[in-house]
């Protein structure tokens, strides 16, 4: 019975980590975007970065309900 409880705690920690990562990426998306633009210069793919940003937003929206269930 205790093994099931340990698994639940590990799942909660993983979900919290995923939520935190998604929140940080979403919060600092502009900084990430600008730094990537400076690093890559002419080779910077703005469309690809915008896709990543949309993916981060989607991930954040998916992670929020998961964390609220606990």
Secondary structure by P-SEA (a helix, b strand, c coil): caaaaaaaaaaaaaaaaaaaaaaaaaaaaaaaaaaaaaaacccccaaaaaaaaaaaaaaaaaaaaaaaac
